[in-house]
Amino acid sequence: MVIRRIARIVVAFCGVGIGILVADRTASFAQTLFRVHFAFWQNLLYIAVSGLILGLGAYAIAPWLIAGVWQATMWLEGRLQRVPIQDILAGSFGLIVGLIIANLLAAPLARIPVAGIVLPTVGSLLFGYLGLGLAVKKRDEIGALFSVKRAIGRDKGHPALPKIVDTSVIIDGRIADICQTSFVEGPLVVPGFILEELRHIADSSDTLKRNRGRRGLDVLNRIQKELQFPVEIYDRDLGANLDVDARLIKLAKLTGGCIITNDYNLNKVAELQGVKVLNINELANAVKPVALPGEEMLVHVIKDGKETGQGVAYLDDGTMIVVDGGKRHIGETIDVLVTSVLQTAAGRMIFARPKGLEVRGSERSSAF
């Protein structure tokens, strides 16, 4: 109650002040209108009466005015509590920039005849609104300029580019082994929407999907606990209306980082938009052992091939070896000689023939 009384008195004094100001500005106009000339005491009386009238009026309406201001304040506070802090900061920054621009243009605008009276005010409202609206819409870009790179570890301790992982790489699991070898420098960035996608997969009613999701969560847990590798969780909103791939690309652009993925389509789309991509499958193909024609290998033939008499074996990394004449050695471990190597989009294929068969063929040739 005491605060309300004080506020009512303050409002009354404000009314008095406004009344005095208005009377002082309109005294000459009133004299011209009524064709009279006020003496000093008359002018003083006119100002005092005007101040008293507006002061009493302000005191009378103060309870409703205070209640209205209080309700408006509570409504504004409730709205602001639902607005993300990034929007508030970005909006404040944009509003300040807009008002600064409007202030710089106020002097030239004020020199315009007639319209110069209102143009500075209109300019302040216009540029303030434009600055606020534009800053809120571009908050991610503004954040990237000032704090995003630093927030995810791009400081003196971690000068490397951020590596943003997608769901396919986490579920694949090889990223943990690659990080353990120190061939990939951190920090490793895991977006919040990727974690949410993993959680949905781990909670799936489908057994296969559920196992894949849980494997991905286990891989992340392993990276965080067992490896000396910085892992950052990025929880900022990047646009709920965008799909996962679009948000990954947007995050990579904001942070100046690159995407680690196994997704062929994401790989191509990201490259088209100028985002660097590290593809685990391409890395695996690049580090496969190179086999040269004439090189000897020890392989285990497990099945027959497409052509007559062929057998098929595999290296530890999954490379297929087609053994010409190896069908009769199915289930056996034999020495073979590489005859040729074929590189395809799916990987390497090695063609070979049993070493003993090669020797016998050479003996027959020399006999002739």
C-alpha positions as YAML, in Angstrom:
chain: A
units: angstrom
residues:
- id: 1
  name: MET
  ca: [0.00, 0.00, 0.00]
- id: 2
  name: VAL
  ca: [2.84, 2.40, 0.85]
- id: 3
  name: ILE
  ca: [4.39, 1.83, -2.56]
- id: 4
  name: ARG
  ca: [1.07, 2.53, -4.27]
- id: 5
  name: ARG
  ca: [0.67, 5.81, -2.35]
- id: 6
  name: ILE
  ca: [4.19, 6.88, -3.23]
- id: 7
  name: ALA
  ca: [3.55, 5.97, -6.86]
- id: 8
  name: ARG
  ca: [0.31, 7.98, -6.82]
- id: 9
  name: ILE
  ca: [2.11, 11.04, -5.47]
- id: 10
  name: VAL
  ca: [4.85, 10.64, -8.10]
- id: 11
  name: VAL
  ca: [2.20, 10.49, -10.81]
- id: 12
  name: ALA
  ca: [0.57, 13.64, -9.40]
- id: 13
  name: PHE
  ca: [3.86, 15.52, -9.44]
- id: 14
  name: CYS
  ca: [4.45, 14.33, -13.00]
- id: 15
  name: GLY
  ca: [1.03, 15.74, -13.88]
- id: 16
  name: VAL
  ca: [1.97, 19.07, -12.29]
- id: 17
  name: GLY
  ca: [5.20, 19.16, -14.24]
- id: 18
  name: ILE
  ca: [3.45, 18.37, -17.50]
- id: 19
  name: GLY
  ca: [0.82, 21.05, -16.77]
- id: 20
  name: ILE
  ca: [3.49, 23.69, -16.12]
- id: 21
  name: LEU
  ca: [5.38, 22.71, -19.27]
- id: 22
  name: VAL
  ca: [2.26, 22.77, -21.42]
- id: 23
  name: ALA
  ca: [1.10, 26.12, -19.96]
- id: 24
  name: ASP
  ca: [4.50, 27.69, -20.53]
- id: 25
  name: ARG
  ca: [4.54, 26.55, -24.14]
- id: 26
  name: THR
  ca: [0.93, 27.59, -24.84]
- id: 27
  name: ALA
  ca: [0.84, 30.94, -22.99]
- id: 28
  name: SER
  ca: [1.68, 33.00, -26.05]
- id: 29
  name: PHE
  ca: [-0.80, 31.02, -28.14]
- id: 30
  name: ALA
  ca: [-3.57, 31.65, -25.60]
- id: 31
  name: GLN
  ca: [-2.83, 35.38, -25.60]
- id: 32
  name: THR
  ca: [-3.01, 35.49, -29.37]
- id: 33
  name: LEU
  ca: [-6.21, 33.43, -29.45]
- id: 34
  name: PHE
  ca: [-8.06, 35.57, -26.88]
- id: 35
  name: ARG
  ca: [-6.40, 38.84, -28.01]
- id: 36
  name: VAL
  ca: [-5.20, 39.72, -24.53]
- id: 37
  name: HIS
  ca: [-1.85, 40.46, -22.98]
- id: 38
  name: PHE
  ca: [-0.94, 38.68, -19.75]
- id: 39
  name: ALA
  ca: [0.92, 40.55, -17.10]
- id: 40
  name: PHE
  ca: [3.70, 38.73, -15.27]
- id: 41
  name: TRP
  ca: [1.45, 37.71, -12.37]
- id: 42
  name: GLN
  ca: [-1.30, 36.67, -14.82]
- id: 43
  name: ASN
  ca: [1.15, 34.53, -16.78]
- id: 44
  name: LEU
  ca: [2.39, 33.00, -13.52]
- id: 45
  name: LEU
  ca: [-1.18, 32.36, -12.38]
- id: 46
  name: TYR
  ca: [-2.03, 30.74, -15.74]
- id: 47
  name: ILE
  ca: [0.94, 28.38, -15.42]
- id: 48
  name: ALA
  ca: [0.17, 27.57, -11.77]
- id: 49
  name: VAL
  ca: [-3.52, 26.83, -12.44]
- id: 50
  name: SER
  ca: [-2.65, 24.63, -15.41]
- id: 51
  name: GLY
  ca: [-0.14, 22.70, -13.32]
- id: 52
  name: LEU
  ca: [-2.63, 22.33, -10.45]
- id: 53
  name: ILE
  ca: [-5.43, 21.12, -12.73]
- id: 54
  name: LEU
  ca: [-3.25, 18.51, -14.47]
- id: 55
  name: GLY
  ca: [-1.72, 17.50, -11.12]
- id: 56
  name: LEU
  ca: [-5.16, 16.90, -9.57]
- id: 57
  name: GLY
  ca: [-6.28, 15.06, -12.69]
- id: 58
  name: ALA
  ca: [-3.17, 12.86, -12.61]
- id: 59
  name: TYR
  ca: [-3.73, 12.18, -8.89]
- id: 60
  name: ALA
  ca: [-7.32, 11.17, -9.60]
- id: 61
  name: ILE
  ca: [-6.51, 8.75, -12.41]
- id: 62
  name: ALA
  ca: [-3.30, 7.48, -10.78]
- id: 63
  name: PRO
  ca: [-4.87, 4.24, -9.34]
- id: 64
  name: TRP
  ca: [-6.13, 3.16, -12.75]
- id: 65
  name: LEU
  ca: [-2.92, 4.27, -14.41]
- id: 66
  name: ILE
  ca: [-0.76, 2.38, -11.91]
- id: 67
  name: ALA
  ca: [-2.93, -0.74, -12.21]
- id: 68
  name: GLY
  ca: [-2.71, -0.58, -16.01]
- id: 69
  name: VAL
  ca: [1.06, -0.14, -15.96]
- id: 70
  name: TRP
  ca: [1.40, -3.02, -13.48]
- id: 71
  name: GLN
  ca: [-0.71, -5.35, -15.62]
- id: 72
  name: ALA
  ca: [1.22, -4.35, -18.74]
- id: 73
  name: THR
  ca: [4.49, -5.00, -16.92]
- id: 74
  name: MET
  ca: [3.38, -8.45, -15.75]
- id: 75
  name: TRP
  ca: [2.15, -9.31, -19.26]
- id: 76
  name: LEU
  ca: [5.44, -8.19, -20.78]
- id: 77
  name: GLU
  ca: [7.41, -10.14, -18.18]
- id: 78
  name: GLY
  ca: [5.41, -13.28, -18.93]
- id: 79
  name: ARG
  ca: [6.04, -12.90, -22.65]
- id: 80
  name: LEU
  ca: [9.75, -12.29, -22.14]
- id: 81
  name: GLN
  ca: [10.07, -15.39, -19.96]
- id: 82
  name: ARG
  ca: [8.89, -17.50, -22.88]
- id: 83
  name: VAL
  ca: [11.34, -15.87, -25.29]
- id: 84
  name: PRO
  ca: [14.78, -17.60, -25.58]
- id: 85
  name: ILE
  ca: [17.64, -15.60, -24.13]
- id: 86
  name: GLN
  ca: [19.33, -15.65, -27.55]
- id: 87
  name: ASP
  ca: [16.36, -13.77, -29.03]
- id: 88
  name: ILE
  ca: [16.40, -11.19, -26.22]
- id: 89
  name: LEU
  ca: [20.13, -10.53, -26.58]
- id: 90
  name: ALA
  ca: [19.99, -10.43, -30.35]
- id: 91
  name: GLY
  ca: [16.92, -8.17, -30.31]
- id: 92
  name: SER
  ca: [18.55, -5.77, -27.86]
- id: 93
  name: PHE
  ca: [21.69, -5.64, -29.98]
- id: 94
  name: GLY
  ca: [19.67, -4.99, -33.14]
- id: 95
  name: LEU
  ca: [17.55, -2.31, -31.44]
- id: 96
  name: ILE
  ca: [20.66, -0.46, -30.25]
- id: 97
  name: VAL
  ca: [22.24, -0.59, -33.71]
- id: 98
  name: GLY
  ca: [18.99, 0.61, -35.32]
- id: 99
  name: LEU
  ca: [18.66, 3.55, -32.90]
- id: 100
  name: ILE
  ca: [22.29, 4.52, -33.48]
- id: 101
  name: ILE
  ca: [21.67, 4.62, -37.24]
- id: 102
  name: ALA
  ca: [18.47, 6.62, -36.71]
- id: 103
  name: ASN
  ca: [20.34, 9.09, -34.48]
- id: 104
  name: LEU
  ca: [23.00, 9.59, -37.16]
- id: 105
  name: LEU
  ca: [20.28, 10.36, -39.71]
- id: 106
  name: ALA
  ca: [18.23, 12.60, -37.38]
- id: 107
  name: ALA
  ca: [20.13, 15.82, -38.12]
- id: 108
  name: PRO
  ca: [19.84, 15.57, -41.94]
- id: 109
  name: LEU
  ca: [16.17, 14.57, -41.69]
- id: 110
  name: ALA
  ca: [15.37, 17.49, -39.37]
- id: 111
  name: ARG
  ca: [16.50, 19.96, -42.06]
- id: 112
  name: ILE
  ca: [13.75, 18.86, -44.44]
- id: 113
  name: PRO
  ca: [11.03, 21.56, -44.53]
- id: 114
  name: VAL
  ca: [7.75, 20.74, -42.71]
- id: 115
  name: ALA
  ca: [8.36, 16.96, -42.64]
- id: 116
  name: GLY
  ca: [11.57, 17.48, -40.67]
- id: 117
  name: ILE
  ca: [9.50, 17.90, -37.51]
- id: 118
  name: VAL
  ca: [8.35, 14.27, -37.45]
- id: 119
  name: LEU
  ca: [10.90, 12.48, -39.63]
- id: 120
  name: PRO
  ca: [13.52, 11.95, -36.85]
- id: 121
  name: THR
  ca: [10.88, 10.29, -34.64]
- id: 122
  name: VAL
  ca: [9.58, 8.17, -37.52]
- id: 123
  name: GLY
  ca: [13.18, 7.23, -38.41]
- id: 124
  name: SER
  ca: [13.89, 6.12, -34.83]
- id: 125
  name: LEU
  ca: [10.78, 3.93, -34.78]
- id: 126
  name: LEU
  ca: [11.48, 2.50, -38.23]
- id: 127
  name: PHE
  ca: [15.19, 1.74, -37.78]
- id: 128
  name: GLY
  ca: [14.66, 0.47, -34.25]
- id: 129
  name: TYR
  ca: [12.01, -1.97, -35.44]
- id: 130
  name: LEU
  ca: [14.08, -3.06, -38.45]
- id: 131
  name: GLY
  ca: [17.17, -3.59, -36.29]
- id: 132
  name: LEU
  ca: [15.26, -5.61, -33.70]
- id: 133
  name: GLY
  ca: [13.43, -7.79, -36.24]
- id: 134
  name: LEU
  ca: [16.47, -8.44, -38.40]
- id: 135
  name: ALA
  ca: [18.69, -9.29, -35.41]
- id: 136
  name: VAL
  ca: [16.17, -11.81, -34.05]
- id: 137
  name: LYS
  ca: [15.90, -13.53, -37.45]
- id: 138
  name: LYS
  ca: [19.69, -13.56, -37.88]
- id: 139
  name: ARG
  ca: [20.49, -14.46, -34.26]
- id: 140
  name: ASP
  ca: [22.38, -17.62, -35.25]
- id: 141
  name: GLU
  ca: [24.69, -15.73, -37.60]
- id: 142
  name: ILE
  ca: [25.26, -13.02, -34.98]
- id: 143
  name: GLY
  ca: [25.98, -15.67, -32.37]
- id: 144
  name: ALA
  ca: [28.45, -17.31, -34.73]
- id: 145
  name: LEU
  ca: [30.39, -14.05, -35.05]
- id: 146
  name: PHE
  ca: [30.78, -13.53, -31.31]
- id: 147
  name: SER
  ca: [30.46, -16.68, -29.26]
- id: 148
  name: VAL
  ca: [29.64, -19.94, -31.08]
- id: 149
  name: LYS
  ca: [33.15, -20.86, -32.13]
- id: 150
  name: ARG
  ca: [34.47, -20.12, -28.67]
- id: 151
  name: ALA
  ca: [31.57, -21.95, -26.98]
- id: 152
  name: ILE
  ca: [32.38, -25.23, -28.71]
- id: 153
  name: GLY
  ca: [36.06, -25.17, -27.93]
- id: 154
  name: ARG
  ca: [37.76, -23.22, -30.71]
- id: 155
  name: ASP
  ca: [40.12, -21.42, -28.39]
- id: 156
  name: LYS
  ca: [43.85, -21.56, -27.77]
- id: 157
  name: GLY
  ca: [43.51, -24.96, -26.16]
- id: 158
  name: HIS
  ca: [41.65, -26.52, -29.10]
- id: 159
  name: PRO
  ca: [42.62, -24.72, -32.32]
- id: 160
  name: ALA
  ca: [41.32, -27.52, -34.57]
- id: 161
  name: LEU
  ca: [38.14, -27.24, -36.61]
- id: 162
  name: PRO
  ca: [35.01, -28.57, -34.86]
- id: 163
  name: LYS
  ca: [33.97, -32.03, -36.11]
- id: 164
  name: ILE
  ca: [30.18, -32.35, -36.20]
- id: 165
  name: VAL
  ca: [28.97, -35.95, -36.10]
- id: 166
  name: ASP
  ca: [25.70, -37.25, -37.52]
- id: 167
  name: THR
  ca: [23.62, -40.22, -36.45]
- id: 168
  name: SER
  ca: [25.06, -42.68, -38.98]
- id: 169
  name: VAL
  ca: [28.64, -42.16, -37.75]
- id: 170
  name: ILE
  ca: [27.69, -42.53, -34.10]
- id: 171
  name: ILE
  ca: [25.79, -45.77, -34.72]
- id: 172
  name: ASP
  ca: [28.59, -47.07, -36.99]
- id: 173
  name: GLY
  ca: [30.97, -46.87, -34.02]
- id: 174
  name: ARG
  ca: [34.26, -46.64, -35.90]
- id: 175
  name: ILE
  ca: [34.53, -42.97, -34.96]
- id: 176
  name: ALA
  ca: [35.60, -44.03, -31.44]
- id: 177
  name: ASP
  ca: [38.50, -46.10, -32.80]
- id: 178
  name: ILE
  ca: [39.53, -43.28, -35.14]
- id: 179
  name: CYS
  ca: [39.52, -40.78, -32.27]
- id: 180
  name: GLN
  ca: [41.61, -43.21, -30.22]
- id: 181
  name: THR
  ca: [44.33, -43.17, -32.89]
- id: 182
  name: SER
  ca: [44.51, -39.33, -32.66]
- id: 183
  name: PHE
  ca: [44.12, -38.97, -36.42]
- id: 184
  name: VAL
  ca: [41.07, -36.78, -35.79]
- id: 185
  name: GLU
  ca: [41.58, -33.60, -33.78]
- id: 186
  name: GLY
  ca: [38.80, -32.24, -31.64]
- id: 187
  name: PRO
  ca: [36.53, -30.90, -30.53]
- id: 188
  name: LEU
  ca: [33.81, -33.37, -31.44]
- id: 189
  name: VAL
  ca: [30.44, -31.61, -31.61]
- id: 190
  name: VAL
  ca: [27.24, -33.59, -31.00]
- id: 191
  name: PRO
  ca: [24.11, -31.51, -31.85]
- id: 192
  name: GLY
  ca: [21.18, -31.80, -29.48]
- id: 193
  name: PHE
  ca: [18.82, -32.88, -32.26]
- id: 194
  name: ILE
  ca: [21.18, -35.80, -33.08]
- id: 195
  name: LEU
  ca: [21.00, -36.94, -29.45]
- id: 196
  name: GLU
  ca: [17.21, -36.65, -29.63]
- id: 197
  name: GLU
  ca: [17.17, -38.76, -32.80]
- id: 198
  name: LEU
  ca: [19.37, -41.38, -31.14]
- id: 199
  name: ARG
  ca: [17.03, -41.46, -28.15]
- id: 200
  name: HIS
  ca: [14.03, -42.05, -30.41]
- id: 201
  name: ILE
  ca: [15.87, -44.87, -32.19]
- id: 202
  name: ALA
  ca: [16.91, -46.41, -28.86]
- id: 203
  name: ASP
  ca: [13.26, -46.32, -27.69]
- id: 204
  name: SER
  ca: [11.93, -47.85, -30.92]
- id: 205
  name: SER
  ca: [9.68, -50.91, -30.77]
- id: 206
  name: ASP
  ca: [11.74, -52.47, -33.57]
- id: 207
  name: THR
  ca: [14.50, -54.62, -32.04]
- id: 208
  name: LEU
  ca: [17.07, -53.84, -34.73]
- id: 209
  name: LYS
  ca: [16.53, -50.08, -34.50]
- id: 210
  name: ARG
  ca: [16.56, -50.22, -30.71]
- id: 211
  name: ASN
  ca: [19.90, -52.04, -30.69]
- id: 212
  name: ARG
  ca: [21.37, -49.57, -33.17]
- id: 213
  name: GLY
  ca: [20.27, -46.61, -31.05]
- id: 214
  name: ARG
  ca: [21.68, -48.10, -27.87]
- id: 215
  name: ARG
  ca: [24.93, -48.88, -29.67]
- id: 216
  name: GLY
  ca: [25.18, -45.21, -30.68]
- id: 217
  name: LEU
  ca: [24.64, -44.04, -27.10]
- id: 218
  name: ASP
  ca: [27.28, -46.51, -25.90]
- id: 219
  name: VAL
  ca: [29.75, -45.17, -28.48]
- id: 220
  name: LEU
  ca: [29.22, -41.60, -27.28]
- id: 221
  name: ASN
  ca: [29.61, -42.70, -23.67]
- id: 222
  name: ARG
  ca: [32.87, -44.46, -24.58]
- id: 223
  name: ILE
  ca: [34.25, -41.37, -26.33]
- id: 224
  name: GLN
  ca: [33.43, -39.16, -23.35]
- id: 225
  name: LYS
  ca: [34.77, -41.50, -20.65]
- id: 226
  name: GLU
  ca: [37.60, -43.52, -22.16]
- id: 227
  name: LEU
  ca: [39.19, -41.12, -24.66]
- id: 228
  name: GLN
  ca: [41.03, -37.88, -23.98]
- id: 229
  name: PHE
  ca: [38.88, -36.15, -26.56]
- id: 230
  name: PRO
  ca: [36.74, -33.01, -26.07]
- id: 231
  name: VAL
  ca: [33.06, -33.68, -26.75]
- id: 232
  name: GLU
  ca: [30.67, -30.72, -26.83]
- id: 233
  name: ILE
  ca: [26.85, -30.90, -26.85]
- id: 234
  name: TYR
  ca: [25.32, -28.12, -29.00]
- id: 235
  name: ASP
  ca: [21.75, -27.42, -27.81]
- id: 236
  name: ARG
  ca: [20.90, -24.18, -29.60]
- id: 237
  name: ASP
  ca: [17.84, -24.07, -31.82]
- id: 238
  name: LEU
  ca: [18.70, -24.18, -35.53]
- id: 239
  name: GLY
  ca: [15.15, -24.18, -36.87]
- id: 240
  name: ALA
  ca: [12.61, -26.85, -35.99]
- id: 241
  name: ASN
  ca: [11.15, -26.65, -39.50]
- id: 242
  name: LEU
  ca: [14.43, -27.86, -41.07]
- id: 243
  name: ASP
  ca: [15.29, -31.54, -41.46]
- id: 244
  name: VAL
  ca: [18.30, -33.10, -39.72]
- id: 245
  name: ASP
  ca: [20.65, -32.82, -42.71]
- id: 246
  name: ALA
  ca: [19.82, -29.14, -43.26]
- id: 247
  name: ARG
  ca: [20.44, -28.37, -39.59]
- id: 248
  name: LEU
  ca: [23.80, -30.20, -39.68]
- id: 249
  name: ILE
  ca: [24.89, -28.14, -42.69]
- id: 250
  name: LYS
  ca: [23.68, -24.93, -41.06]
- id: 251
  name: LEU
  ca: [25.59, -25.74, -37.86]
- id: 252
  name: ALA
  ca: [28.75, -26.49, -39.86]
- id: 253
  name: LYS
  ca: [28.48, -23.09, -41.58]
- id: 254
  name: LEU
  ca: [27.90, -21.28, -38.28]
- id: 255
  name: THR
  ca: [30.85, -22.89, -36.50]
- id: 256
  name: GLY
  ca: [33.20, -23.09, -39.48]
- id: 257
  name: GLY
  ca: [33.53, -26.82, -38.80]
- id: 258
  name: CYS
  ca: [33.17, -29.96, -40.88]
- id: 259
  name: ILE
  ca: [30.71, -32.87, -40.82]
- id: 260
  name: ILE
  ca: [31.70, -36.48, -40.13]
- id: 261
  name: THR
  ca: [29.23, -38.80, -41.84]
- id: 262
  name: ASN
  ca: [28.63, -42.08, -43.65]
- id: 263
  name: ASP
  ca: [25.58, -40.70, -45.48]
- id: 264
  name: TYR
  ca: [26.30, -40.44, -49.22]
- id: 265
  name: ASN
  ca: [23.48, -37.95, -49.87]
- id: 266
  name: LEU
  ca: [24.47, -35.69, -46.97]
- id: 267
  name: ASN
  ca: [28.05, -35.85, -48.21]
- id: 268
  name: LYS
  ca: [27.11, -34.56, -51.68]
- id: 269
  name: VAL
  ca: [24.66, -31.88, -50.48]
- id: 270
  name: ALA
  ca: [27.18, -30.54, -47.96]
- id: 271
  name: GLU
  ca: [29.94, -30.37, -50.57]
- id: 272
  name: LEU
  ca: [27.62, -28.48, -52.94]
- id: 273
  name: GLN
  ca: [27.07, -25.89, -50.19]
- id: 274
  name: GLY
  ca: [30.78, -25.52, -49.49]
- id: 275
  name: VAL
  ca: [30.86, -27.50, -46.24]
- id: 276
  name: LYS
  ca: [33.82, -29.79, -45.65]
- id: 277
  name: VAL
  ca: [32.89, -33.45, -45.10]
- id: 278
  name: LEU
  ca: [34.87, -36.32, -43.58]
- id: 279
  name: ASN
  ca: [33.39, -39.62, -44.78]
- id: 280
  name: ILE
  ca: [34.29, -42.66, -42.70]
- id: 281
  name: ASN
  ca: [33.63, -45.04, -45.60]
- id: 282
  name: GLU
  ca: [35.98, -43.10, -47.86]
- id: 283
  name: LEU
  ca: [38.61, -43.20, -45.12]
- id: 284
  name: ALA
  ca: [38.19, -46.97, -44.76]
- id: 285
  name: ASN
  ca: [38.60, -47.47, -48.51]
- id: 286
  name: ALA
  ca: [41.66, -45.24, -48.56]
- id: 287
  name: VAL
  ca: [43.50, -47.22, -45.86]
- id: 288
  name: LYS
  ca: [42.75, -50.67, -47.24]
- id: 289
  name: PRO
  ca: [45.94, -52.59, -48.00]
- id: 290
  name: VAL
  ca: [47.08, -52.30, -51.60]
- id: 291
  name: ALA
  ca: [47.57, -55.60, -53.41]
- id: 292
  name: LEU
  ca: [49.87, -55.70, -56.45]
- id: 293
  name: PRO
  ca: [49.76, -58.26, -59.29]
- id: 294
  name: GLY
  ca: [52.16, -61.12, -58.49]
- id: 295
  name: GLU
  ca: [51.84, -60.65, -54.72]
- id: 296
  name: GLU
  ca: [51.20, -63.76, -52.63]
- id: 297
  name: MET
  ca: [48.32, -63.97, -50.15]
- id: 298
  name: LEU
  ca: [46.98, -66.50, -47.71]
- id: 299
  name: VAL
  ca: [43.17, -66.62, -47.94]
- id: 300
  name: HIS
  ca: [40.31, -68.77, -46.79]
- id: 301
  name: VAL
  ca: [37.88, -69.63, -49.61]
- id: 302
  name: ILE
  ca: [34.34, -69.60, -48.24]
- id: 303
  name: LYS
  ca: [32.01, -69.90, -51.26]
- id: 304
  name: ASP
  ca: [31.85, -70.27, -55.00]
- id: 305
  name: GLY
  ca: [31.83, -67.28, -57.35]
- id: 306
  name: LYS
  ca: [29.55, -66.21, -60.20]
- id: 307
  name: GLU
  ca: [31.70, -67.73, -62.93]
- id: 308
  name: THR
  ca: [32.39, -71.43, -63.35]
- id: 309
  name: GLY
  ca: [35.18, -72.70, -61.11]
- id: 310
  name: GLN
  ca: [35.59, -69.46, -59.17]
- id: 311
  name: GLY
  ca: [35.87, -69.26, -55.40]
- id: 312
  name: VAL
  ca: [35.39, -66.22, -53.17]
- id: 313
  name: ALA
  ca: [37.45, -65.19, -50.15]
- id: 314
  name: TYR
  ca: [37.59, -62.03, -48.03]
- id: 315
  name: LEU
  ca: [40.32, -60.08, -46.31]
- id: 316
  name: ASP
  ca: [39.94, -58.95, -42.72]
- id: 317
  name: ASP
  ca: [38.80, -55.49, -43.89]
- id: 318
  name: GLY
  ca: [36.05, -56.99, -46.06]
- id: 319
  name: THR
  ca: [37.83, -56.76, -49.43]
- id: 320
  name: MET
  ca: [36.52, -59.45, -51.80]
- id: 321
  name: ILE
  ca: [39.04, -61.80, -53.44]
- id: 322
  name: VAL
  ca: [37.85, -63.75, -56.48]
- id: 323
  name: VAL
  ca: [39.98, -66.90, -56.82]
- id: 324
  name: ASP
  ca: [39.99, -68.29, -60.36]
- id: 325
  name: GLY
  ca: [39.81, -72.07, -60.06]
- id: 326
  name: GLY
  ca: [39.19, -71.84, -56.33]
- id: 327
  name: LYS
  ca: [35.81, -73.57, -56.25]
- id: 328
  name: ARG
  ca: [37.38, -76.92, -55.38]
- id: 329
  name: HIS
  ca: [39.17, -75.29, -52.43]
- id: 330
  name: ILE
  ca: [36.00, -74.06, -50.70]
- id: 331
  name: GLY
  ca: [36.49, -74.36, -46.94]
- id: 332
  name: GLU
  ca: [40.29, -74.45, -47.29]
- id: 333
  name: THR
  ca: [43.01, -71.90, -46.54]
- id: 334
  name: ILE
  ca: [45.34, -71.63, -49.52]
- id: 335
  name: ASP
  ca: [48.11, -69.49, -50.95]
- id: 336
  name: VAL
  ca: [47.10, -67.42, -53.96]
- id: 337
  name: LEU
  ca: [48.86, -65.09, -56.40]
- id: 338
  name: VAL
  ca: [47.22, -61.77, -57.25]
- id: 339
  name: THR
  ca: [46.55, -61.39, -60.96]
- id: 340
  name: SER
  ca: [44.74, -58.00, -61.02]
- id: 341
  name: VAL
  ca: [43.03, -55.42, -58.79]
- id: 342
  name: LEU
  ca: [39.77, -53.70, -59.72]
- id: 343
  name: GLN
  ca: [38.72, -50.47, -57.96]
- id: 344
  name: THR
  ca: [34.93, -49.93, -57.92]
- id: 345
  name: ALA
  ca: [32.58, -47.49, -56.20]
- id: 346
  name: ALA
  ca: [31.80, -50.20, -53.66]
- id: 347
  name: GLY
  ca: [35.50, -50.77, -52.89]
- id: 348
  name: ARG
  ca: [38.32, -52.95, -54.20]
- id: 349
  name: MET
  ca: [38.04, -56.38, -55.79]
- id: 350
  name: ILE
  ca: [41.12, -58.56, -56.04]
- id: 351
  name: PHE
  ca: [41.44, -61.34, -58.64]
- id: 352
  name: ALA
  ca: [43.82, -64.17, -57.93]
- id: 353
  name: ARG
  ca: [44.52, -67.82, -58.67]
- id: 354
  name: PRO
  ca: [45.85, -70.64, -56.45]
- id: 355
  name: LYS
  ca: [49.62, -70.58, -56.18]
- id: 356
  name: GLY
  ca: [49.97, -74.30, -56.90]
- id: 357
  name: LEU
  ca: [47.86, -73.97, -60.04]
- id: 358
  name: GLU
  ca: [50.10, -71.12, -61.20]
- id: 359
  name: VAL
  ca: [53.22, -73.23, -60.66]
- id: 360
  name: ARG
  ca: [51.81, -76.19, -62.55]
- id: 361
  name: GLY
  ca: [50.79, -73.87, -65.36]
- id: 362
  name: SER
  ca: [54.35, -72.56, -65.57]
- id: 363
  name: GLU
  ca: [55.78, -76.08, -65.59]
- id: 364
  name: ARG
  ca: [53.48, -77.03, -68.50]
- id: 365
  name: SER
  ca: [54.60, -73.96, -70.38]
- id: 366
  name: SER
  ca: [58.30, -74.77, -69.94]
- id: 367
  name: ALA
  ca: [57.71, -78.41, -70.93]
- id: 368
  name: PHE
  ca: [56.46, -77.31, -74.32]
...
